[in-house]
Amino acid sequence: MASEDQADMSQEETSPAKKTRSYLFKLITWVLAFGCFYLVYGRVEAAAMRVDLTPIAYLTVFFQEADWVMWLSLMIPYSIFFFLVDSHATWRVIKWFNTPDIRFTNILPIRGSAYILSLLNEQVGKGAMSLYLLRRYDVPVWQAVSSMILLGIVEIYQLLLFSAIGVLLYTELVVEASSSLPLLNIMMSVFTVALAYIPFHMLYFQGKILPRSTLRDKPLFHAFRQARPIDYLYILLFKAPNLLFAVFVYTFALELFRVDVNLGQMLAFLPVIFLAAALPLPFHAGALLLWTVLFPAFPEVGAFSLVMHTFFVLFNAVIGVVLLPKANAELFNEDDRAENASAQSSG
């Protein structure tokens, strides 16, 4: 009884501390986001003053001149293509590291419905995937989360790889955009650190270095223990079409908004912008600010990026709504679940 009382007291003591840290983290992210928006607004205001317009009028002209019909004809296929490629990569990882019996058609509805939850929080969307794998295939939650983390790491390295290729091919463009920050030095440092980590990661999870470490044995690293170097390469290749297509889509979309860019700039900068979008800031404020840093002659691209991202996540959510009935059937139809379990045991 004494130990139970002590445990309860410990929980009471730590719970307020956790809540305080959570509130403090949220406050910091909102302050940083406000700072990003303030800096972007300042750049837009300065550009508007040069043509004797208010910032609102300046942005209104920017959006009025866009070819919205062509923009929609570009964004809708891109969003559908992204969904299919993203679902395929997710299916491959789950099939390899969690349950070999899952089919691509099983992943589509649950991946789509996860986009709805991702409107609130990306982690909630991943939680839906873990719940699905637990209910339908009895995959332990931490093993499913492990696969999602592995996917996320490969996504980060994919962005770094393509950005490095872009910087290598178009170094002069990076130098030209370095008026506000030493972008070339920053990016090269990030590339170097990321590259140096790869052999450590591979050797550690293969047990060839730090053999006494037990961290790798945690369920959270289930997929990492199973993954071979070739698996990481395959996943990267499965994800690559989305980024390559995004480079073309953003280039042509900016042209529709009368912003003069080229594929070289997009190849070098877009992966870095997507990395900034992954920062836990409201409204992807980090990416919004980075757009204006990388394209100082067009501060209005911050508003452009906000429109692009908003449409993208909302249209993905629409895909999720269309597939939601099927996703609910996958999650909550006990007859289908029993049939699936029977097929696995007989196989």
DAJOPE-V791091 format. One record per pair of residues at least 4 apart in sequence whose C-alpha atoms are under 7 Angstrom apart, sorted by the first residue. I is the first residue (numbers start at 1). J is the second residue. Records with the same first field share a line. If there is no record, write none. Layout:
BEGIN
I = J / J
END
This chain:
BEGIN
1 = 5
2 = 6
3 = 7
4 = 8
5 = 9
6 = 10
7 = 11
8 = 12
9 = 13
10 = 14
11 = 15
13 = 17
14 = 18
15 = 19
16 = 20
17 = 21
18 = 22
19 = 23
20 = 24
21 = 25
22 = 26
23 = 27
24 = 28
25 = 29
26 = 30
27 = 31
28 = 32
29 = 33 / 280 / 281
30 = 34 / 281 / 282
31 = 35
32 = 36
33 = 37 / 281 / 282 / 285
34 = 38
35 = 39
36 = 40 / 285 / 286 / 289
37 = 41 / 285
38 = 42
39 = 43
40 = 44 / 289 / 292 / 302
41 = 45
42 = 46
43 = 47 / 299
44 = 48 / 55 / 299 / 300
45 = 49 / 54 / 55
46 = 50
48 = 52 / 53 / 54 / 55 / 58
49 = 53 / 54
53 = 57 / 58
54 = 58
55 = 59
56 = 60
57 = 61
58 = 62
59 = 63 / 300
60 = 64
61 = 65
62 = 66 / 257
65 = 257
66 = 256 / 257 / 258
67 = 71 / 256 / 257
68 = 72
69 = 73
70 = 74
71 = 75 / 253 / 256
72 = 76
73 = 77
74 = 78 / 249
75 = 79
76 = 80
77 = 81
78 = 82
79 = 83 / 312 / 315 / 316
80 = 84
81 = 85
82 = 86 / 242
83 = 87
84 = 88
85 = 89 / 239 / 242
86 = 90 / 239
87 = 91 / 107 / 108 / 111
88 = 92 / 104
89 = 93 / 235 / 238 / 239
90 = 94
91 = 95 / 104 / 107
92 = 96
93 = 97 / 147
94 = 98 / 99 / 147
95 = 99 / 100 / 101 / 102
96 = 100
97 = 147 / 223 / 226
98 = 139 / 143 / 144
99 = 137
102 = 106
103 = 107
104 = 108
107 = 111
108 = 112
109 = 113 / 323 / 324 / 326 / 327
110 = 114 / 129 / 327
111 = 115
112 = 319 / 320 / 323
113 = 320 / 321 / 323 / 324 / 327
114 = 118 / 125 / 126 / 128 / 320
115 = 119 / 125 / 316 / 317 / 320
116 = 317 / 320
117 = 121 / 124 / 125
118 = 122 / 124 / 125
119 = 313
121 = 125
122 = 126
123 = 127
124 = 128
125 = 129
126 = 130 / 148
127 = 131
128 = 132
129 = 133
130 = 134 / 141 / 144 / 145
131 = 135
132 = 136 / 331
133 = 137 / 138 / 139 / 144
134 = 138 / 139 / 140 / 141
135 = 331
136 = 331 / 337
137 = 341
139 = 143 / 144
140 = 144
141 = 145
142 = 146 / 219 / 220
143 = 147 / 219 / 220 / 222 / 223
144 = 148
145 = 149 / 220
146 = 150 / 220 / 221 / 222 / 223
147 = 151 / 223
148 = 152
149 = 153
150 = 154 / 223 / 224
151 = 155
152 = 156
153 = 157
154 = 158 / 232 / 236
155 = 159
156 = 160
157 = 161
158 = 162 / 236
159 = 163 / 271 / 272
160 = 164 / 191 / 271
161 = 165
162 = 166 / 267 / 271
163 = 167 / 267 / 268 / 269 / 271 / 272
164 = 168
165 = 169
166 = 170 / 264 / 267 / 268
167 = 171 / 174 / 268
170 = 174 / 264
171 = 175
172 = 176
173 = 177 / 265
174 = 178 / 183 / 184
175 = 184
177 = 294 / 295
178 = 182 / 183
180 = 293
182 = 186
183 = 187
184 = 188
185 = 189
186 = 190
187 = 191
188 = 192
189 = 193
190 = 194
191 = 195
192 = 196
193 = 197
194 = 198
197 = 201
198 = 202
199 = 203
200 = 204
201 = 205
202 = 206
203 = 207 / 208 / 209
204 = 208 / 209 / 210
205 = 216 / 224 / 225
206 = 225
207 = 211
216 = 221
217 = 221
221 = 225
222 = 226
223 = 227
227 = 231
228 = 232
229 = 233
230 = 234
231 = 235
232 = 236
233 = 237
234 = 238
235 = 239
236 = 240
240 = 244
241 = 245
242 = 246
243 = 247
244 = 248
245 = 249
246 = 250
247 = 251 / 263 / 266 / 267 / 270
248 = 252 / 263
249 = 253
250 = 254
251 = 255 / 261 / 262 / 263 / 266
252 = 256
253 = 257
254 = 258 / 259
255 = 259 / 260
261 = 265
262 = 266
263 = 267
264 = 268
265 = 269
266 = 270
269 = 273
270 = 274
271 = 275
272 = 276
273 = 277 / 287 / 290
274 = 278 / 287
276 = 286 / 287
277 = 284 / 286 / 287
279 = 286
281 = 285 / 286
284 = 288
285 = 289
286 = 290
287 = 291
288 = 292 / 302 / 305 / 306
289 = 293 / 302
290 = 294
291 = 295 / 301 / 302
292 = 296 / 298 / 299 / 301 / 302
295 = 299
300 = 304
301 = 305
302 = 306
303 = 307
304 = 308
305 = 309
306 = 310
307 = 311
308 = 312
309 = 313
310 = 314
311 = 315
312 = 316
313 = 317
314 = 318
315 = 319
316 = 320
317 = 321
318 = 322
319 = 323
320 = 324
323 = 327
324 = 328
325 = 329
326 = 330
327 = 331
328 = 332
329 = 333
333 = 337
334 = 338
335 = 339
336 = 340
337 = 341
338 = 342
339 = 343
340 = 344
341 = 345
342 = 346
343 = 347
END
